[in-house]
Amino acid sequence: MDTKADTIGGLIREWRTRRRMSQLDLAMEAEISQRHLSFIESGRSVPSREMVQHISEQLEIPLRQRNQLLLAAGYAPSFSEKPLDDPSLAPAMDAVRMVLKGHEPYPAIAIDRHWNLIEGNAALGQLLEGVEDASLLEPPVNVLRLSLHPRGVAPRIVNLHEWRAHLIARLKHQNDTSGDPVLKALEQELLGYPDGQRQGRPIQGNANAIVHPLRIRVGDAVLSFISTTTVFGTPLDVTLSEIAIESFFPADEETAALLSAR
């Protein structure tokens, strides 16, 4: 029986386990027999290209990793991976810049799969004032490291305990779904950073809380934000599929007024 994790059968079994699905669960979702799936996972049967793509869709595997499954099965990758400055990505990058610019005077950033900053709008600068360690601002800027590092933005985050827990939980979920070793290392790094004081009642126990806010001190004011994440729909390029836009909105009237005045 083939149990190697880098074979097509081993990779499918690994992703199925990561998704907490039994063989029967996946077979039913993919509308194939459990026996057929068992043969694929054990190496007794080599799936067709179409079957690899079909199973990948049922497991919601990211495009980068779908290419890896296709290679493991002996097929060429289906999805391109172009650099951000490739001419074919120009319309998408123009759209990213339009979203960032249109979100002003509120902060917004575009990040890659490892949370490295691709671009930010003009409103981002005020959130980065007073960063003590200048190396955190040198490309590639990792926004999670910059946010939670004790010599980064963290000292000005009023609710650091809650915001840190929120970011690490998001990263852990991303690790569970992607299996990216770089993100796993980043998670371990962030867990080693100092925590903040708990701000009163836990967010989960607050009946009035609707989202995790970011409360950050800027000058003499404390700004409060809620955030949304935007990704491209139905991407066919690996790079494009891994771009996300984080947009921060004022969580109260005071924050909106202060940012509009600035």
CYANA upper distance limits for C-alpha pairs under 8 A (distance plus 0.5 A):
  1 MET  CA     42 SER  CA      5.83
  1 MET  CA     43 GLY  CA      7.14
  1 MET  CA     44 ARG  CA      8.17
  2 ASP  CA      7 THR  CA      8.49
  2 ASP  CA      9 GLY  CA      8.02
  2 ASP  CA     10 GLY  CA      7.95
  2 ASP  CA     41 GLU  CA      8.18
  2 ASP  CA     42 SER  CA      5.58
  2 ASP  CA     43 GLY  CA      5.76
  3 THR  CA      7 THR  CA      8.45
  3 THR  CA      9 GLY  CA      8.16
  3 THR  CA     10 GLY  CA      6.25
  3 THR  CA     42 SER  CA      7.21
  4 LYS  CA      9 GLY  CA      8.50
  4 LYS  CA     10 GLY  CA      5.96
  5 ALA  CA      9 GLY  CA      8.17
  5 ALA  CA     10 GLY  CA      4.71
  5 ALA  CA     11 LEU  CA      5.91
  5 ALA  CA     14 GLU  CA      7.59
  6 ASP  CA     10 GLY  CA      6.57
  6 ASP  CA     11 LEU  CA      6.48
  6 ASP  CA     72 ALA  CA      7.37
  7 THR  CA     11 LEU  CA      6.50
  7 THR  CA     72 ALA  CA      6.00
  7 THR  CA     73 ALA  CA      7.72
  8 ILE  CA     12 ILE  CA      6.66
  8 ILE  CA     40 ILE  CA      8.29
  8 ILE  CA     41 GLU  CA      7.81
  8 ILE  CA     43 GLY  CA      8.35
  8 ILE  CA     69 LEU  CA      6.39
  8 ILE  CA     70 LEU  CA      8.27
  8 ILE  CA     72 ALA  CA      5.53
  8 ILE  CA     73 ALA  CA      5.74
  9 GLY  CA     13 ARG  CA      6.69
  9 GLY  CA     40 ILE  CA      5.87
  9 GLY  CA     41 GLU  CA      4.14
  9 GLY  CA     42 SER  CA      6.44
  9 GLY  CA     43 GLY  CA      6.23
 10 GLY  CA     14 GLU  CA      6.55
 10 GLY  CA     41 GLU  CA      6.46
 10 GLY  CA     42 SER  CA      8.07
 11 LEU  CA     15 TRP  CA      6.69
 11 LEU  CA     69 LEU  CA      7.35
 12 ILE  CA     16 ARG  CA      6.50
 12 ILE  CA     41 GLU  CA      7.12
 12 ILE  CA     69 LEU  CA      8.31
 13 ARG  CA     17 THR  CA      6.59
 13 ARG  CA     41 GLU  CA      6.58
 14 GLU  CA     18 ARG  CA      6.67
 15 TRP  CA     19 ARG  CA      6.67
 15 TRP  CA     59 LEU  CA      7.55
 15 TRP  CA     61 ILE  CA      8.25
 16 ARG  CA     20 ARG  CA      6.77
 16 ARG  CA     21 MET  CA      5.91
 16 ARG  CA     22 SER  CA      7.61
 16 ARG  CA     23 GLN  CA      8.17
 16 ARG  CA     26 LEU  CA      7.82
 16 ARG  CA     59 LEU  CA      7.29
 17 THR  CA     21 MET  CA      6.42
 17 THR  CA     22 SER  CA      7.86
 18 ARG  CA    176 ASP  CA      7.20
 18 ARG  CA    177 THR  CA      7.57
 19 ARG  CA     59 LEU  CA      7.53
 19 ARG  CA    177 THR  CA      7.88
 21 MET  CA     25 ASP  CA      6.14
 21 MET  CA     26 LEU  CA      6.77
 22 SER  CA     26 LEU  CA      6.88
 23 GLN  CA     27 ALA  CA      6.55
 23 GLN  CA     34 GLN  CA      6.88
 23 GLN  CA     37 LEU  CA      7.65
 23 GLN  CA     38 SER  CA      7.82
 24 LEU  CA     28 MET  CA      6.59
 24 LEU  CA     34 GLN  CA      6.13
 25 ASP  CA     29 GLU  CA      6.78
 26 LEU  CA     30 ALA  CA      6.48
 26 LEU  CA     58 GLN  CA      7.94
 26 LEU  CA     59 LEU  CA      8.39
 27 ALA  CA     31 GLU  CA      6.28
 27 ALA  CA     32 ILE  CA      5.62
 27 ALA  CA     33 SER  CA      6.26
 27 ALA  CA     34 GLN  CA      5.72
 27 ALA  CA     37 LEU  CA      6.95
 28 MET  CA     32 ILE  CA      6.92
 28 MET  CA     33 SER  CA      7.95
 28 MET  CA     34 GLN  CA      8.30
 29 GLU  CA     58 GLN  CA      6.99
 30 ALA  CA     54 HIS  CA      7.54
 30 ALA  CA     55 ILE  CA      6.72
 30 ALA  CA     58 GLN  CA      6.79
 32 ILE  CA     36 HIS  CA      7.29
 32 ILE  CA     37 LEU  CA      7.72
 33 SER  CA     37 LEU  CA      7.01
 34 GLN  CA     38 SER  CA      6.51
 35 ARG  CA     39 PHE  CA      6.72
 36 HIS  CA     40 ILE  CA      6.87
 36 HIS  CA     45 SER  CA      8.29
 37 LEU  CA     41 GLU  CA      6.70
 38 SER  CA     42 SER  CA      6.57
 39 PHE  CA     43 GLY  CA      6.56
 39 PHE  CA     44 ARG  CA      5.37
 39 PHE  CA     45 SER  CA      5.68
 40 ILE  CA     44 ARG  CA      6.55
 40 ILE  CA     45 SER  CA      5.27
 40 ILE  CA     46 VAL  CA      6.45
 40 ILE  CA     47 PRO  CA      6.94
 41 GLU  CA     45 SER  CA      8.49
 46 VAL  CA     73 ALA  CA      7.53
 47 PRO  CA     51 MET  CA      6.18
 47 PRO  CA     52 VAL  CA      6.72
 47 PRO  CA     73 ALA  CA      7.76
 48 SER  CA     52 VAL  CA      6.82
 49 ARG  CA     53 GLN  CA      6.87
 49 ARG  CA     70 LEU  CA      7.46
 49 ARG  CA     73 ALA  CA      8.25
 49 ARG  CA     75 TYR  CA      7.23
 50 GLU  CA     54 HIS  CA      6.53
 51 MET  CA     55 ILE  CA      6.54
 52 VAL  CA     56 SER  CA      6.57
 52 VAL  CA     69 LEU  CA      7.63
 52 VAL  CA     70 LEU  CA      7.13
 52 VAL  CA     73 ALA  CA      8.38
 53 GLN  CA     57 GLU  CA      6.76
 53 GLN  CA     66 ARG  CA      7.82
 53 GLN  CA     70 LEU  CA      8.30
 54 HIS  CA     58 GLN  CA      7.02
 55 ILE  CA     59 LEU  CA      6.77
 56 SER  CA     60 GLU  CA      6.48
 56 SER  CA     61 ILE  CA      5.89
 56 SER  CA     66 ARG  CA      6.85
 57 GLU  CA     61 ILE  CA      6.96
 61 ILE  CA     65 GLN  CA      6.88
 61 ILE  CA     66 ARG  CA      6.65
 61 ILE  CA    177 THR  CA      8.33
 61 ILE  CA    178 SER  CA      7.95
 62 PRO  CA     66 ARG  CA      6.70
 62 PRO  CA    178 SER  CA      7.42
 63 LEU  CA     67 ASN  CA      6.87
 63 LEU  CA     79 PHE  CA      7.30
 63 LEU  CA    236 LEU  CA      8.35
 63 LEU  CA    237 ASP  CA      8.17
 63 LEU  CA    238 VAL  CA      6.14
 63 LEU  CA    241 SER  CA      7.75
 64 ARG  CA     68 GLN  CA      7.26
 64 ARG  CA     79 PHE  CA      8.22
 64 ARG  CA    238 VAL  CA      6.16
 65 GLN  CA     69 LEU  CA      6.87
 66 ARG  CA     70 LEU  CA      6.80
 66 ARG  CA     77 PRO  CA      8.38
 67 ASN  CA     71 LEU  CA      6.73
 67 ASN  CA     76 ALA  CA      8.24
 67 ASN  CA     77 PRO  CA      5.15
 67 ASN  CA     78 SER  CA      6.81
 67 ASN  CA     79 PHE  CA      7.16
 68 GLN  CA     72 ALA  CA      6.65
 68 GLN  CA     77 PRO  CA      7.90
 69 LEU  CA     73 ALA  CA      6.79
 70 LEU  CA     74 GLY  CA      6.87
 70 LEU  CA     75 TYR  CA      5.59
 70 LEU  CA     76 ALA  CA      6.87
 70 LEU  CA     77 PRO  CA      6.36
 70 LEU  CA     78 SER  CA      8.31
 71 LEU  CA     75 TYR  CA      5.60
 71 LEU  CA     76 ALA  CA      6.40
 71 LEU  CA     77 PRO  CA      6.85
 79 PHE  CA    236 LEU  CA      6.38
 79 PHE  CA    237 ASP  CA      5.94
 79 PHE  CA    238 VAL  CA      6.76
 80 SER  CA    236 LEU  CA      7.72
 80 SER  CA    237 ASP  CA      5.44
 80 SER  CA    238 VAL  CA      6.55
 81 GLU  CA    237 ASP  CA      6.10
 81 GLU  CA    238 VAL  CA      5.38
 81 GLU  CA    239 THR  CA      5.96
 82 LYS  CA     86 ASP  CA      6.67
 82 LYS  CA     89 LEU  CA      8.22
 82 LYS  CA    237 ASP  CA      7.69
 82 LYS  CA    238 VAL  CA      8.03
 82 LYS  CA    239 THR  CA      6.70
 83 PRO  CA    239 THR  CA      7.58
 84 LEU  CA     89 LEU  CA      7.05
 84 LEU  CA     93 MET  CA      8.14
 84 LEU  CA    239 THR  CA      7.83
 85 ASP  CA     89 LEU  CA      7.44
 85 ASP  CA     90 ALA  CA      7.57
 86 ASP  CA     90 ALA  CA      7.31
 89 LEU  CA     93 MET  CA      6.69
 89 LEU  CA    240 LEU  CA      8.32
 90 ALA  CA     94 ASP  CA      6.47
 91 PRO  CA     95 ALA  CA      6.73
 92 ALA  CA     96 VAL  CA      6.84
 92 ALA  CA    240 LEU  CA      8.34
 93 MET  CA     97 ARG  CA      6.79
 94 ASP  CA     98 MET  CA      6.67
 95 ALA  CA     99 VAL  CA      6.75
 96 VAL  CA    100 LEU  CA      6.77
 96 VAL  CA    110 ALA  CA      7.83
 96 VAL  CA    245 ILE  CA      8.12
 97 ARG  CA    101 LYS  CA      6.46
 97 ARG  CA    119 GLU  CA      8.40
 98 MET  CA    102 GLY  CA      6.28
 99 VAL  CA    103 HIS  CA      6.65
100 LEU  CA    104 GLU  CA      7.60
100 LEU  CA    107 PRO  CA      8.45
100 LEU  CA    108 ALA  CA      6.11
100 LEU  CA    109 ILE  CA      7.24
100 LEU  CA    110 ALA  CA      8.37
100 LEU  CA    120 GLY  CA      7.24
100 LEU  CA    121 ASN  CA      5.89
100 LEU  CA    247 SER  CA      8.46
101 LYS  CA    121 ASN  CA      6.40
101 LYS  CA    122 ALA  CA      8.25
103 HIS  CA    107 PRO  CA      7.49
103 HIS  CA    108 ALA  CA      7.23
103 HIS  CA    247 SER  CA      7.95
104 GLU  CA    108 ALA  CA      8.32
104 GLU  CA    121 ASN  CA      7.62
104 GLU  CA    122 ALA  CA      7.74
104 GLU  CA    123 ALA  CA      6.74
105 PRO  CA    122 ALA  CA      8.30
105 PRO  CA    123 ALA  CA      6.20
105 PRO  CA    259 LEU  CA      6.56
105 PRO  CA    260 SER  CA      6.58
105 PRO  CA    262 ARG  CA      8.45
106 TYR  CA    123 ALA  CA      6.23
106 TYR  CA    124 LEU  CA      8.31
106 TYR  CA    247 SER  CA      8.30
106 TYR  CA    248 PHE  CA      6.75
106 TYR  CA    249 PHE  CA      6.76
106 TYR  CA    250 PRO  CA      7.99
106 TYR  CA    259 LEU  CA      7.26
107 PRO  CA    120 GLY  CA      8.16
107 PRO  CA    121 ASN  CA      6.85
107 PRO  CA    122 ALA  CA      7.89
107 PRO  CA    123 ALA  CA      5.21
107 PRO  CA    124 LEU  CA      5.34
107 PRO  CA    247 SER  CA      6.87
107 PRO  CA    248 PHE  CA      6.00
107 PRO  CA    249 PHE  CA      8.15
108 ALA  CA    120 GLY  CA      6.39
108 ALA  CA    121 ASN  CA      6.35
108 ALA  CA    123 ALA  CA      7.97
108 ALA  CA    124 LEU  CA      7.18
108 ALA  CA    245 ILE  CA      7.50
108 ALA  CA    246 GLU  CA      6.09
108 ALA  CA    247 SER  CA      4.81
108 ALA  CA    248 PHE  CA      6.40
109 ILE  CA    117 LEU  CA      7.54
109 ILE  CA    118 ILE  CA      7.99
109 ILE  CA    119 GLU  CA      6.31
109 ILE  CA    120 GLY  CA      4.73
109 ILE  CA    121 ASN  CA      7.05
109 ILE  CA    124 LEU  CA      8.18
109 ILE  CA    245 ILE  CA      6.13
109 ILE  CA    246 GLU  CA      5.82
109 ILE  CA    247 SER  CA      7.08
110 ALA  CA    117 LEU  CA      6.62
110 ALA  CA    118 ILE  CA      5.81
110 ALA  CA    119 GLU  CA      5.74
110 ALA  CA    120 GLY  CA      6.72
110 ALA  CA    243 ILE  CA      7.24
110 ALA  CA    244 ALA  CA      6.13
110 ALA  CA    245 ILE  CA      4.85
110 ALA  CA    246 GLU  CA      6.81
111 ILE  CA    115 TRP  CA      5.76
111 ILE  CA    116 ASN  CA      5.80
111 ILE  CA    117 LEU  CA      5.12
111 ILE  CA    118 ILE  CA      5.62
111 ILE  CA    119 GLU  CA      7.71
111 ILE  CA    243 ILE  CA      6.24
111 ILE  CA    244 ALA  CA      5.94
111 ILE  CA    245 ILE  CA      6.88
111 ILE  CA    246 GLU  CA      8.25
112 ASP  CA    116 ASN  CA      5.92
112 ASP  CA    117 LEU  CA      7.23
112 ASP  CA    118 ILE  CA      7.15
112 ASP  CA    242 GLU  CA      6.13
112 ASP  CA    243 ILE  CA      5.33
112 ASP  CA    244 ALA  CA      7.00
113 ARG  CA    242 GLU  CA      5.56
113 ARG  CA    243 ILE  CA      7.09
113 ARG  CA    244 ALA  CA      8.42
114 HIS  CA    142 ASN  CA      8.08
114 HIS  CA    182 VAL  CA      7.72
114 HIS  CA    183 LEU  CA      6.77
115 TRP  CA    142 ASN  CA      6.09
115 TRP  CA    143 VAL  CA      6.42
115 TRP  CA    144 LEU  CA      7.14
116 ASN  CA    140 PRO  CA      6.51
116 ASN  CA    141 VAL  CA      5.92
116 ASN  CA    142 ASN  CA      4.75
116 ASN  CA    143 VAL  CA      6.55
117 LEU  CA    140 PRO  CA      7.23
117 LEU  CA    141 VAL  CA      5.92
117 LEU  CA    142 ASN  CA      6.58
117 LEU  CA    143 VAL  CA      6.80
120 GLY  CA    124 LEU  CA      6.77
123 ALA  CA    127 LEU  CA      8.31
124 LEU  CA    128 LEU  CA      7.41
125 GLY  CA    129 GLU  CA      7.18
126 GLN  CA    218 VAL  CA      7.60
127 LEU  CA    153 VAL  CA      8.22
127 LEU  CA    216 ILE  CA      8.30
127 LEU  CA    218 VAL  CA      7.34
128 LEU  CA    153 VAL  CA      7.04
129 GLU  CA    218 VAL  CA      8.18
130 GLY  CA    153 VAL  CA      8.18
131 VAL  CA    151 ARG  CA      6.90
131 VAL  CA    152 GLY  CA      5.29
131 VAL  CA    153 VAL  CA      6.40
132 GLU  CA    151 ARG  CA      5.60
132 GLU  CA    152 GLY  CA      6.49
133 ASP  CA    137 LEU  CA      8.33
133 ASP  CA    151 ARG  CA      5.93
133 ASP  CA    152 GLY  CA      6.71
134 ALA  CA    138 GLU  CA      7.53
136 LEU  CA    141 VAL  CA      6.85
136 LEU  CA    142 ASN  CA      8.15
136 LEU  CA    145 ARG  CA      8.12
136 LEU  CA    146 LEU  CA      6.29
136 LEU  CA    152 GLY  CA      7.44
137 LEU  CA    141 VAL  CA      6.10
137 LEU  CA    146 LEU  CA      8.02
141 VAL  CA    146 LEU  CA      7.81
142 ASN  CA    146 LEU  CA      6.59
143 VAL  CA    147 SER  CA      6.39
144 LEU  CA    148 LEU  CA      6.69
144 LEU  CA    167 LEU  CA      8.10
144 LEU  CA    190 LEU  CA      8.45
145 ARG  CA    149 HIS  CA      6.05
145 ARG  CA    152 GLY  CA      8.39
145 ARG  CA    190 LEU  CA      7.42
146 LEU  CA    152 GLY  CA      5.68
146 LEU  CA    153 VAL  CA      6.68
146 LEU  CA    154 ALA  CA      8.41
147 SER  CA    152 GLY  CA      6.59
147 SER  CA    153 VAL  CA      5.36
147 SER  CA    154 ALA  CA      6.08
148 LEU  CA    152 GLY  CA      7.16
148 LEU  CA    153 VAL  CA      6.95
148 LEU  CA    154 ALA  CA      5.32
148 LEU  CA    164 ARG  CA      7.28
148 LEU  CA    190 LEU  CA      7.58
148 LEU  CA    193 TYR  CA      7.51
149 HIS  CA    153 VAL  CA      7.32
149 HIS  CA    154 ALA  CA      6.41
149 HIS  CA    190 LEU  CA      8.29
149 HIS  CA    193 TYR  CA      6.85
150 PRO  CA    154 ALA  CA      6.10
150 PRO  CA    155 PRO  CA      6.81
150 PRO  CA    193 TYR  CA      7.42
150 PRO  CA    194 PRO  CA      7.32
151 ARG  CA    155 PRO  CA      7.77
153 VAL  CA    157 ILE  CA      7.29
154 ALA  CA    160 LEU  CA      7.12
156 ARG  CA    216 ILE  CA      6.06
156 ARG  CA    217 ARG  CA      5.62
156 ARG  CA    218 VAL  CA      8.06
157 ILE  CA    214 LEU  CA      7.87
157 ILE  CA    215 ARG  CA      6.35
157 ILE  CA    216 ILE  CA      4.83
157 ILE  CA    217 ARG  CA      6.79
158 VAL  CA    215 ARG  CA      5.97
158 VAL  CA    216 ILE  CA      6.00
158 VAL  CA    217 ARG  CA      7.19
158 VAL  CA    222 VAL  CA      8.40
159 ASN  CA    163 TRP  CA      6.61
159 ASN  CA    196 GLY  CA      7.70
159 ASN  CA    197 GLN  CA      7.98
159 ASN  CA    198 ARG  CA      7.71
159 ASN  CA    199 GLN  CA      6.60
159 ASN  CA    214 LEU  CA      7.56
159 ASN  CA    215 ARG  CA      6.47
159 ASN  CA    216 ILE  CA      8.22
160 LEU  CA    164 ARG  CA      6.13
160 LEU  CA    195 ASP  CA      7.40
160 LEU  CA    196 GLY  CA      5.40
160 LEU  CA    197 GLN  CA      7.56
160 LEU  CA    198 ARG  CA      8.39
161 HIS  CA    165 ALA  CA      6.73
161 HIS  CA    195 ASP  CA      6.15
161 HIS  CA    196 GLY  CA      4.81
161 HIS  CA    197 GLN  CA      6.14
161 HIS  CA    198 ARG  CA      5.93
161 HIS  CA    199 GLN  CA      7.92
162 GLU  CA    166 HIS  CA      6.66
162 GLU  CA    198 ARG  CA      7.35
162 GLU  CA    199 GLN  CA      8.04
162 GLU  CA    202 PRO  CA      8.31
162 GLU  CA    203 ILE  CA      8.04
162 GLU  CA    212 HIS  CA      8.33
163 TRP  CA    167 LEU  CA      6.69
163 TRP  CA    212 HIS  CA      7.68
163 TRP  CA    213 PRO  CA      7.86
163 TRP  CA    214 LEU  CA      6.84
164 ARG  CA    168 ILE  CA      6.60
164 ARG  CA    195 ASP  CA      7.83
165 ALA  CA    169 ALA  CA      6.50
166 HIS  CA    170 ARG  CA      6.79
166 HIS  CA    212 HIS  CA      7.61
167 LEU  CA    171 LEU  CA      6.70
168 ILE  CA    172 LYS  CA      6.50
168 ILE  CA    187 GLU  CA      7.23
168 ILE  CA    190 LEU  CA      7.93
168 ILE  CA    191 LEU  CA      8.16
169 ALA  CA    173 HIS  CA      6.70
170 ARG  CA    174 GLN  CA      6.72
171 LEU  CA    175 ASN  CA      6.63
171 LEU  CA    183 LEU  CA      7.87
171 LEU  CA    187 GLU  CA      7.12
172 LYS  CA    176 ASP  CA      6.70
172 LYS  CA    184 LYS  CA      8.32
172 LYS  CA    187 GLU  CA      7.45
173 HIS  CA    177 THR  CA      6.85
174 GLN  CA    178 SER  CA      6.44
174 GLN  CA    179 GLY  CA      8.43
175 ASN  CA    179 GLY  CA      5.68
175 ASN  CA    180 ASP  CA      6.62
175 ASN  CA    183 LEU  CA      6.77
175 ASN  CA    184 LYS  CA      6.70
179 GLY  CA    184 LYS  CA      8.28
180 ASP  CA    184 LYS  CA      6.89
181 PRO  CA    185 ALA  CA      6.68
182 VAL  CA    186 LEU  CA      6.74
183 LEU  CA    187 GLU  CA      6.60
184 LYS  CA    188 GLN  CA      6.92
185 ALA  CA    189 GLU  CA      6.74
186 LEU  CA    190 LEU  CA      6.68
187 GLU  CA    191 LEU  CA      6.71
188 GLN  CA    192 GLY  CA      7.12
189 GLU  CA    193 TYR  CA      7.56
198 ARG  CA    202 PRO  CA      8.24
201 ARG  CA    205 GLY  CA      7.21
201 ARG  CA    206 ASN  CA      7.09
202 PRO  CA    206 ASN  CA      6.95
203 ILE  CA    209 ALA  CA      6.91
203 ILE  CA    212 HIS  CA      7.69
204 GLN  CA    209 ALA  CA      8.21
211 VAL  CA    226 ILE  CA      7.29
212 HIS  CA    226 ILE  CA      7.23
213 PRO  CA    224 SER  CA      6.98
213 PRO  CA    225 PHE  CA      5.91
213 PRO  CA    226 ILE  CA      5.44
213 PRO  CA    227 SER  CA      8.14
213 PRO  CA    251 ALA  CA      7.85
214 LEU  CA    223 LEU  CA      8.46
214 LEU  CA    224 SER  CA      6.09
214 LEU  CA    225 PHE  CA      5.53
214 LEU  CA    226 ILE  CA      6.93
215 ARG  CA    222 VAL  CA      6.90
215 ARG  CA    223 LEU  CA      6.07
215 ARG  CA    224 SER  CA      4.89
215 ARG  CA    225 PHE  CA      6.93
216 ILE  CA    222 VAL  CA      5.93
216 ILE  CA    223 LEU  CA      5.83
216 ILE  CA    224 SER  CA      7.03
217 ARG  CA    221 ALA  CA      6.26
217 ARG  CA    222 VAL  CA      4.78
217 ARG  CA    223 LEU  CA      6.69
218 VAL  CA    222 VAL  CA      6.49
218 VAL  CA    223 LEU  CA      7.36
222 VAL  CA    255 THR  CA      8.33
223 LEU  CA    250 PRO  CA      8.20
223 LEU  CA    254 GLU  CA      8.25
223 LEU  CA    255 THR  CA      5.67
224 SER  CA    250 PRO  CA      6.51
224 SER  CA    251 ALA  CA      5.80
224 SER  CA    252 ASP  CA      7.16
224 SER  CA    255 THR  CA      6.62
225 PHE  CA    248 PHE  CA      6.30
225 PHE  CA    249 PHE  CA      5.80
225 PHE  CA    250 PRO  CA      5.16
225 PHE  CA    251 ALA  CA      5.25
225 PHE  CA    252 ASP  CA      8.32
225 PHE  CA    255 THR  CA      8.33
226 ILE  CA    248 PHE  CA      6.16
226 ILE  CA    249 PHE  CA      5.79
226 ILE  CA    250 PRO  CA      6.89
226 ILE  CA    251 ALA  CA      6.15
227 SER  CA    246 GLU  CA      7.10
227 SER  CA    247 SER  CA      5.93
227 SER  CA    248 PHE  CA      4.89
227 SER  CA    249 PHE  CA      6.48
228 THR  CA    246 GLU  CA      6.25
228 THR  CA    247 SER  CA      5.84
228 THR  CA    248 PHE  CA      7.19
229 THR  CA    244 ALA  CA      6.97
229 THR  CA    245 ILE  CA      6.04
229 THR  CA    246 GLU  CA      5.24
229 THR  CA    247 SER  CA      6.99
230 THR  CA    244 ALA  CA      6.11
230 THR  CA    245 ILE  CA      5.49
230 THR  CA    246 GLU  CA      7.12
230 THR  CA    247 SER  CA      8.49
231 VAL  CA    241 SER  CA      7.87
231 VAL  CA    242 GLU  CA      8.42
231 VAL  CA    243 ILE  CA      6.90
231 VAL  CA    244 ALA  CA      5.38
231 VAL  CA    245 ILE  CA      7.00
232 PHE  CA    240 LEU  CA      7.66
232 PHE  CA    241 SER  CA      7.00
232 PHE  CA    243 ILE  CA      8.04
232 PHE  CA    244 ALA  CA      8.22
235 PRO  CA    240 LEU  CA      6.83
235 PRO  CA    241 SER  CA      5.86
236 LEU  CA    240 LEU  CA      8.11
236 LEU  CA    241 SER  CA      7.72
237 ASP  CA    241 SER  CA      6.65
238 VAL  CA    242 GLU  CA      6.98
239 THR  CA    243 ILE  CA      7.29
250 PRO  CA    255 THR  CA      5.97
250 PRO  CA    256 ALA  CA      5.79
251 ALA  CA    255 THR  CA      7.44
251 ALA  CA    256 ALA  CA      8.31
252 ASP  CA    256 ALA  CA      7.06
253 GLU  CA    257 ALA  CA      6.61
254 GLU  CA    258 LEU  CA      6.66
255 THR  CA    259 LEU  CA      6.63
256 ALA  CA    260 SER  CA      6.59
257 ALA  CA    261 ALA  CA      6.63
258 LEU  CA    262 ARG  CA      6.74
